[in-house]
Structure formats: C-alpha cells, structure tokens
C-alpha cells in the first residue's frame, strides 16, 4: 500500500491491464543486512529502512528479526513513531497482547533482545518513562536491557509547544506533525543550541544551559529534570560498542529531510545514511542480511498508533519504491499487509509518472510538478481468497504470487518477507537466491 503524508493530490491516472500469464520471475538477490557498530563492530544484522513513507506494518518484521539480534536500536526520530506488535497468548485460548511502541525499540518484545535508543534520536524523557511504565504494566520486563545513548538530544516541553504553534500558524498548509516537539528539537541540534542526555548529570551546568535556552522561562523544569536525571542514569551508556544490531526505522524514505516530499517530511534522515550517522555505524559495515482508500484504511486498520489519525491510503506506487530502492540499495523487501487486498477483484499498481504526456525519469523534487503528475497504473487480477490462513509462500494463490513477482520484476529486488495478517506468526518467508 501507499501512504501520502501531506503530499499534493495528483492530477489523474490511467491504467493498463496485465494478465497473470505475462508475468515473469524476478531478479535474483539477497537479504539486506547490516554489519557494524562503530569501533568494535563485528556484525550488525538487518538494517531496515522502510519505503515509501512508513506505516507499512514494519513492527511485525522487527519483532521477528529481533530474535536473531543482540540489540534492536532506534537511530532517528523520537516518540513520533508508532509501532504495534501483536503477541499470541502463552497457550490455547489465551488472549493476544498488543504492545504500542513510540520511542522505545519494539524488539524489546523479544525477552533476549536489548533495546537501544541511539545518538541520532531526540528523546522526551517524561514520555520515555511513561511508555516504559505502560509496557511493564502489561508484563513486558525491560529491566537491564534498555539503554539510551549519552549523545542523544533532549526534547523539552517547550519544543512541543513550539511545534504545535507552528502547525497552527501554517493553517491549511500545515505539515501534519505529531506535535511531539521533534522538529524544534532537531532545529536546536542543527543550530548547536540543543542539549544532550549527558548534560543532565551535571545539574549546575544543565540549569545554566537551560536558562539560556528558554530565556529564564520554564524554571520549574529545572527541578523536574533533576529528579528525572536520577531515574534515567542507569539507562544511559556510550552506544558505540555493540555487535549484532537490528536497526528499527521510525519513518521511511519519502519523509526524509533531503530525499522526501519536502517540506512535507520529518526532521531527520530516514535513509541508510541516517542509520550510519544515528548509531555510529561505518558505511563499510553495511552488507548482507477513494473507496479503495477507505477499504485499505478499514481492513488494514490504518490509524496512527501515536496520533490515532486516519492515514491516507492508495494503490502501491512502484515509482516511489523505485526511488527508495535507488537511494537505499535494498537486497530484499518486506511486503506487508498483503491480506488487505484479499477481497479486491482487481488491483492497480502505479508504474509511471507523466506530466503533459511525457514520462518523468523519476520522483520529482518539486511538489508543484508532483501536483501536475498523471499516474499510469497497471491493472492486475485479484485473488478473492483469504490468505491469512496460508502457512507458506507456495500455498498462496497464483494471482497473489503473480502480484509479488510483478513487484520484484519492476524493482529488480526480491521480496523475502510477506505479511498475511496482524500477528507475528502471520509472516511468510519466501526463498530467494
């Protein structure tokens, strides 16, 4: 599925019907994996940028892959993320447990995985503890396996106030932020006026810097953060000495500050490059490892975990995905929520952007050009069968497998993981060469 996060509506579309029997197998490829941390990296497993905007149901795959990693790490963003993990009960008839993650890495659901909030993340300490307390109240024990980089920047309440005021000021042209203060915190970081986690532990210095930052206002925050610092100290470490790390993205390419649909983007780098800078991973260590919109929203439960907002949904956009593949260099893909398409008799896939009848060579940087785009679609047959009960890729209907192969052919990247339901058990693995 495709999410449009504040991007302009496109001018129109056209489509081509493609029967199942003209589809061919995809190109050979390998799974994207990451080997690193900085300094003492032996292997960082599975770097996972997401495409195109995020909200693709990535939390489930992170949950599965965390079993193979020493650490599940966040590298950018803040508590503006929203990842939902559904865990089966301990036995027959036992209810499922749903965990909502915003700032904390969702790999914590695996009891043997350590959670790491990297230096590229901006952290609102009160929200950190609120989320931690909620998870532990559900029975998820995070003791001695959740850590924060001492280099991570801090989000204060005044950042959130500024974030909300900016959205109000923009009116109908608002970005659509979560108003969690993420953008203002990154602005402070870029202007070299921000404060980092390590500043909390020298209270006099912290108080002096904070007063300068807020020009004498919010004085009660100084006392509040003295208490928070004492509670936070056991979680804080130097974060550049890990081995096998699963990197959990908060957003995806089209929300990247440089390569996304600027200005309708987030405030950090959401590409592979953001993994390197947000966790201190050397690049050399990167290696193997409409009505329809309403339907996709309702069947796919497309509501933000953090905001509760209804997400704008549409057909799969392979032009955007190609853009993401070129920038991030994926070795394999995770195709999520495929079961949402079960009841559709025909499925469109966007394959070209045209302006004035001429095909664009790629995703345009100028949103004024994007607003004039006519999208060309290919029409593929649906499978009209529930795939949520399927236990292997081979068991999927022919039309469903043809849809997967069409994606692989277009992108030149194999699909290895396929989500067919909300639970962690509803993830099929497709063999790739």
C-alpha positions as CSV (number, residue, x, y, z in Angstrom):
1,X,0.0,0.0,0.0
2,X,1.0,3.6,-0.4
3,X,0.7,6.4,2.1
4,X,0.5,10.0,1.2
5,X,1.7,12.1,4.1
6,X,0.6,15.7,3.2
7,X,1.6,15.4,-0.4
8,X,-0.5,17.2,-3.0
9,X,-3.1,15.2,-4.9
10,X,-2.1,14.1,-8.3
11,X,-3.8,15.3,-11.4
12,X,-5.1,11.9,-12.7
13,X,-4.3,8.4,-13.7
14,X,-4.5,5.8,-16.5
15,X,-4.0,2.1,-16.3
16,X,-3.1,-1.0,-18.3
17,X,-4.5,-4.4,-17.7
18,X,-1.9,-7.2,-17.3
19,X,-3.0,-10.9,-17.2
20,X,-1.3,-13.3,-14.9
21,X,0.4,-15.3,-17.6
22,X,2.6,-12.5,-18.8
23,X,4.3,-12.1,-15.5
24,X,7.8,-13.5,-15.1
25,X,10.1,-14.3,-12.2
26,X,12.1,-11.6,-10.5
27,X,15.8,-11.0,-10.5
28,X,18.0,-12.9,-8.1
29,X,19.1,-11.1,-5.0
30,X,19.9,-11.3,-1.3
31,X,18.6,-10.1,2.0
32,X,19.6,-6.7,3.2
33,X,21.7,-6.9,6.3
34,X,24.0,-4.6,8.2
35,X,27.3,-5.4,9.8
36,X,28.5,-3.0,12.3
37,X,28.7,-0.8,15.3
38,X,31.3,1.8,15.3
39,X,34.8,0.9,16.6
40,X,34.1,-2.7,17.8
41,X,31.5,-3.9,15.2
42,X,31.7,-7.5,14.2
43,X,28.3,-7.7,12.5
44,X,25.2,-5.6,12.6
45,X,22.3,-7.7,11.4
46,X,19.4,-6.3,9.4
47,X,19.4,-2.6,8.7
48,X,15.8,-1.8,7.8
49,X,14.9,1.5,6.2
50,X,11.2,1.5,5.2
51,X,9.6,2.6,2.0
52,X,7.9,4.7,0.9
53,X,6.5,6.8,3.8
54,X,6.4,4.4,6.7
55,X,3.2,2.9,8.2
56,X,3.8,-0.3,6.3
57,X,3.4,-2.6,9.3
58,X,7.2,-2.9,9.8
59,X,6.9,-3.6,13.6
60,X,6.0,-7.2,13.0
61,X,9.2,-8.0,11.0
62,X,11.3,-6.1,13.5
63,X,9.7,-8.4,16.2
64,X,10.6,-11.5,14.2
65,X,14.2,-10.4,13.4
66,X,14.9,-9.3,16.9
67,X,15.3,-12.9,17.8
68,X,18.5,-13.0,15.7
69,X,20.0,-9.8,17.1
70,X,21.8,-8.8,20.2
71,X,20.3,-5.3,20.1
72,X,17.3,-3.6,18.5
73,X,18.2,0.1,18.0
74,X,16.4,3.3,17.1
75,X,18.6,5.6,15.1
76,X,16.5,8.7,14.4
77,X,13.2,10.4,15.2
78,X,11.6,10.4,18.6
79,X,8.3,9.5,20.2
80,X,6.5,10.5,16.9
81,X,6.9,6.9,15.8
82,X,4.1,4.3,16.2
83,X,4.8,0.6,16.0
84,X,2.3,-2.0,17.1
85,X,3.2,-5.6,18.0
86,X,0.6,-8.3,18.5
87,X,1.9,-11.3,20.5
88,X,0.0,-14.6,20.7
89,X,-1.1,-15.9,24.1
90,X,1.0,-18.4,26.1
91,X,-1.3,-21.2,25.2
92,X,-4.5,-22.3,23.6
93,X,-7.4,-19.9,24.4
94,X,-5.0,-17.3,25.9
95,X,-5.7,-13.8,24.7
96,X,-3.2,-11.9,22.5
97,X,-1.3,-9.0,23.8
98,X,-1.0,-5.8,21.8
99,X,2.0,-3.6,22.6
100,X,2.3,0.0,21.3
101,X,5.8,1.5,20.8
102,X,6.6,5.1,20.2
103,X,10.1,5.9,21.4
104,X,11.3,2.5,22.7
105,X,12.5,-0.1,20.2
106,X,9.8,-2.7,19.5
107,X,12.4,-5.5,19.6
108,X,12.0,-5.4,23.4
109,X,9.1,-7.8,22.9
110,X,11.8,-10.5,22.5
111,X,13.0,-11.1,26.1
112,X,16.5,-11.8,24.9
113,X,16.9,-8.6,22.9
114,X,18.4,-5.4,24.2
115,X,16.8,-2.1,23.3
116,X,19.0,0.9,22.3
117,X,18.0,4.5,21.7
118,X,20.8,5.8,19.5
119,X,22.5,9.2,19.4
120,X,20.5,10.3,16.3
121,X,17.2,10.1,18.3
122,X,15.7,13.0,20.1
123,X,14.3,12.0,23.5
124,X,11.5,13.4,25.6
125,X,12.4,11.9,29.0
126,X,8.9,12.1,30.6
127,X,7.5,10.2,27.5
128,X,10.3,7.7,27.8
129,X,9.3,6.7,31.3
130,X,5.5,6.9,30.5
131,X,6.0,4.4,27.7
132,X,8.3,2.2,29.7
133,X,5.9,2.1,32.7
134,X,3.0,1.2,30.4
135,X,4.8,-1.7,28.8
136,X,6.0,-3.0,32.1
137,X,2.4,-2.8,33.4
138,X,1.5,-5.1,30.6
139,X,4.0,-7.6,31.8
140,X,6.9,-6.8,29.5
141,X,10.0,-6.8,31.7
142,X,12.6,-4.4,30.3
143,X,14.9,-4.5,33.3
144,X,18.6,-4.2,32.5
145,X,18.1,-4.4,28.7
146,X,17.0,-0.9,27.7
147,X,19.6,1.9,27.1
148,X,19.9,5.4,25.8
149,X,22.9,7.0,24.1
150,X,24.5,9.7,26.2
151,X,24.8,11.7,22.9
152,X,21.1,11.7,22.1
153,X,19.5,15.2,22.1
154,X,16.7,16.1,24.5
155,X,13.1,17.2,23.7
156,X,11.6,19.5,26.2
157,X,8.0,20.5,26.8
158,X,8.7,23.9,25.2
159,X,9.7,22.2,22.0
160,X,6.3,20.6,21.9
161,X,4.6,23.9,22.5
162,X,6.6,25.5,19.6
163,X,5.7,22.5,17.4
164,X,2.0,23.0,18.0
165,X,2.1,26.7,17.5
166,X,4.0,26.4,14.2
167,X,1.3,24.0,12.9
168,X,-1.5,26.5,13.9
169,X,0.4,29.3,12.2
170,X,0.7,27.3,8.9
171,X,-3.1,26.7,8.9
172,X,-4.2,24.8,5.8
173,X,-0.6,24.4,4.7
174,X,0.4,22.7,8.0
175,X,2.9,19.8,7.7
176,X,0.8,17.4,9.8
177,X,3.4,16.8,12.5
178,X,2.6,14.8,15.6
179,X,3.3,17.9,17.7
180,X,5.8,15.9,19.8
181,X,8.5,18.6,19.5
182,X,10.6,16.6,17.2
183,X,11.3,19.3,14.6
184,X,12.1,22.1,17.0
185,X,14.5,19.7,18.9
186,X,16.3,18.9,15.7
187,X,16.4,22.6,14.8
188,X,18.2,23.2,18.1
189,X,20.6,20.4,17.4
190,X,21.4,21.8,13.9
191,X,21.9,25.3,15.3
192,X,24.2,23.9,18.1
193,X,22.0,25.2,20.9
194,X,20.5,21.8,21.8
195,X,21.1,19.8,25.0
196,X,22.1,16.2,25.1
197,X,21.4,13.4,27.6
198,X,24.8,13.7,29.2
199,X,24.1,17.3,30.2
200,X,21.5,16.1,32.7
201,X,24.1,14.7,35.0
202,X,25.9,17.9,35.8
203,X,22.9,19.7,37.4
204,X,24.5,23.2,37.7
205,X,25.7,23.1,34.1
206,X,22.3,21.8,32.9
207,X,20.4,24.6,34.8
208,X,22.7,27.3,33.3
209,X,22.3,26.0,29.8
210,X,18.5,25.5,30.2
211,X,18.0,29.1,31.4
212,X,19.9,30.4,28.4
213,X,17.8,28.2,26.1
214,X,14.4,29.4,27.4
215,X,15.5,32.9,28.4
216,X,14.5,32.4,32.0
217,X,11.1,30.8,31.4
218,X,10.0,27.3,32.4
219,X,12.1,27.4,35.6
220,X,10.1,24.6,37.2
221,X,11.5,22.3,34.5
222,X,15.0,22.5,36.1
223,X,13.8,21.0,39.3
224,X,11.7,18.4,37.4
225,X,14.7,17.3,35.3
226,X,16.9,16.9,38.4
227,X,14.6,14.1,39.6
228,X,14.3,12.7,36.1
229,X,18.1,12.6,35.7
230,X,18.5,10.5,38.8
231,X,16.0,7.9,37.5
232,X,17.4,8.0,34.0
233,X,21.1,7.5,34.9
234,X,21.0,3.6,34.9
235,X,19.8,3.6,31.3
236,X,22.5,5.9,29.9
237,X,25.6,4.5,28.1
238,X,28.1,5.1,25.4
239,X,26.3,3.4,22.5
240,X,29.2,2.6,20.1
241,X,30.3,-0.8,21.4
242,X,27.6,-3.3,20.2
243,X,27.8,-6.2,17.9
244,X,24.7,-7.7,16.2
245,X,22.2,-4.8,15.9
246,X,18.8,-4.7,14.3
247,X,18.1,-1.1,13.3
248,X,14.4,-0.1,13.6
249,X,13.4,2.9,11.4
250,X,10.8,5.4,12.6
251,X,9.9,6.7,9.2
252,X,10.7,6.0,5.5
253,X,12.4,7.5,2.5
254,X,9.6,9.8,1.4
255,X,9.7,11.5,4.8
256,X,13.5,12.0,4.6
257,X,14.6,15.6,5.1
258,X,16.7,15.5,1.9
259,X,15.1,13.0,-0.4
260,X,11.5,13.1,0.7
261,X,8.5,15.2,-0.4
262,X,10.0,18.4,1.2
263,X,8.6,20.3,3.1
264,X,6.1,17.5,4.0
265,X,8.8,15.5,5.7
266,X,10.2,14.6,9.1
267,X,13.2,16.4,10.6
268,X,15.8,13.6,10.3
269,X,17.5,11.3,7.8
270,X,15.4,8.2,7.3
271,X,17.7,6.5,4.8
272,X,20.6,4.0,5.2
273,X,22.7,7.1,5.7
274,X,20.7,8.0,8.8
275,X,21.5,4.6,10.2
276,X,25.2,5.3,9.9
277,X,25.0,8.7,11.5
278,X,22.3,8.0,14.0
279,X,24.2,5.0,15.5
280,X,27.8,5.5,14.6
281,X,27.9,2.6,12.1
282,X,30.7,2.8,9.4
283,X,29.3,2.6,5.9
284,X,31.7,-0.2,5.1
285,X,29.9,-2.4,7.6
286,X,26.7,-2.4,5.5
287,X,26.3,-5.8,3.9
288,X,24.1,-8.9,3.7
289,X,21.3,-9.7,6.0
290,X,-11.2,6.6,-2.8
291,X,-13.4,3.7,-2.0
292,X,-10.4,1.7,-2.3
293,X,-8.7,4.1,0.1
294,X,-11.5,3.6,2.7
295,X,-11.2,-0.2,2.2
296,X,-7.4,-0.1,2.8
297,X,-7.9,2.1,5.9
298,X,-10.6,0.0,7.5
299,X,-9.4,-3.5,6.6
300,X,-5.8,-2.6,7.2
301,X,-6.7,-0.6,10.4
302,X,-4.7,2.3,9.1
303,X,-4.8,4.6,12.1
304,X,-1.7,6.1,13.6
305,X,-0.5,4.4,16.8
306,X,0.7,7.7,18.2
307,X,-1.9,10.1,16.9
308,X,-4.9,7.9,16.2
309,X,-5.3,9.8,12.9
310,X,-6.7,8.1,9.8
311,X,-4.0,7.5,7.3
312,X,-4.4,8.4,3.6
313,X,-4.1,5.2,1.6
314,X,-3.9,4.3,-2.0
315,X,-2.6,1.8,-4.5
316,X,1.0,0.6,-4.4
317,X,3.3,3.2,-6.0
318,X,6.3,1.5,-7.6
319,X,7.7,4.8,-8.8
320,X,8.2,5.9,-5.2
321,X,9.5,2.4,-4.3
322,X,12.0,2.5,-7.2
323,X,13.2,5.9,-5.9
324,X,13.7,4.4,-2.4
325,X,15.5,1.3,-3.8
326,X,17.9,3.5,-5.8
327,X,18.8,5.6,-2.7
328,X,19.0,2.8,-0.1
329,X,20.2,-0.1,-2.2
330,X,18.0,-2.9,-0.8
331,X,18.9,-6.5,-1.3
332,X,15.4,-7.7,-0.4
333,X,11.9,-6.4,0.5
334,X,9.3,-7.0,3.1
335,X,5.8,-6.9,1.6
336,X,3.4,-6.2,4.5
337,X,-0.4,-6.4,4.8
338,X,-0.9,-8.3,1.6
339,X,-4.1,-9.8,3.1
340,X,-5.8,-6.4,3.0
341,X,-6.1,-6.9,-0.8
342,X,-7.9,-10.3,-0.4
343,X,-11.4,-9.2,-1.4
344,X,-10.5,-7.0,-4.3
345,X,-11.2,-8.4,-7.8
346,X,-8.7,-6.1,-9.5
347,X,-5.6,-4.4,-8.1
348,X,-3.9,-1.3,-9.5
349,X,-0.1,-0.7,-9.3
350,X,1.4,2.7,-10.2
351,X,4.2,2.3,-12.7
352,X,4.8,5.7,-14.4
353,X,4.5,9.4,-13.6
354,X,3.6,11.6,-16.6
355,X,3.5,15.4,-17.0
356,X,1.9,16.8,-20.2
357,X,2.0,13.3,-21.6
358,X,5.8,12.8,-21.0
359,X,7.1,10.3,-18.6
360,X,9.2,11.7,-15.7
361,X,12.6,9.9,-15.2
362,X,12.0,9.5,-11.5
363,X,10.3,11.0,-8.5
364,X,10.2,14.8,-8.8
365,X,11.9,17.1,-6.2
366,X,9.4,19.9,-6.9
367,X,6.0,19.5,-5.3
368,X,4.5,21.8,-7.9
369,X,5.5,19.3,-10.6
370,X,4.2,16.4,-8.5
371,X,0.8,18.1,-8.3
372,X,0.6,18.0,-12.1
373,X,1.5,14.4,-12.4
374,X,-0.8,11.9,-14.1
375,X,-0.2,8.4,-12.8
376,X,-0.2,5.5,-15.1
377,X,-1.4,2.2,-13.5
378,X,-1.1,-1.4,-14.4
379,X,-4.3,-3.4,-13.6
380,X,-3.6,-6.8,-12.1
381,X,-6.2,-9.5,-11.2
382,X,-7.1,-10.1,-7.6
383,X,-7.2,-13.4,-5.9
384,X,-10.5,-13.2,-4.0
385,X,-9.2,-15.7,-1.4
386,X,-8.3,-15.2,2.3
387,X,-4.5,-15.7,2.6
388,X,-4.4,-15.1,6.3
389,X,-4.5,-18.9,6.9
390,X,-1.7,-19.6,4.5
391,X,1.5,-21.0,6.1
392,X,3.9,-20.8,3.2
393,X,4.6,-18.8,0.1
394,X,3.9,-21.8,-2.2
395,X,0.4,-22.1,-0.7
396,X,-0.6,-18.6,-1.9
397,X,-3.0,-18.2,-4.9
398,X,-1.4,-17.9,-8.3
399,X,-2.7,-14.3,-8.8
400,X,-1.2,-13.4,-5.4
401,X,2.2,-14.8,-6.2
402,X,2.0,-13.0,-9.6
403,X,1.4,-9.7,-7.8
404,X,4.6,-10.4,-5.8
405,X,6.6,-11.3,-8.9
406,X,5.4,-8.2,-10.7
407,X,6.8,-6.0,-7.9
408,X,10.1,-7.9,-8.0
409,X,10.4,-7.6,-11.8
410,X,9.7,-3.8,-11.7
411,X,12.1,-3.0,-8.9
412,X,14.8,-5.6,-9.6
413,X,14.7,-6.6,-5.9
414,X,13.4,-9.8,-4.5
415,X,10.6,-10.0,-1.9
416,X,11.7,-12.2,1.0
417,X,9.1,-11.5,3.7
418,X,5.3,-11.3,3.2
419,X,2.8,-10.3,5.8
420,X,-0.6,-12.0,5.7
421,X,-2.1,-11.0,9.0
422,X,-1.6,-8.9,12.1
423,X,0.1,-11.4,14.3
424,X,3.9,-12.2,14.5
425,X,3.0,-15.7,13.2
426,X,1.4,-14.2,10.1
427,X,4.7,-13.6,8.2
428,X,5.7,-15.9,5.3
429,X,9.3,-16.2,4.2
430,X,9.9,-16.6,0.5
431,X,13.1,-18.3,-0.5
432,X,15.5,-16.1,-2.5
433,X,18.8,-16.9,-4.2
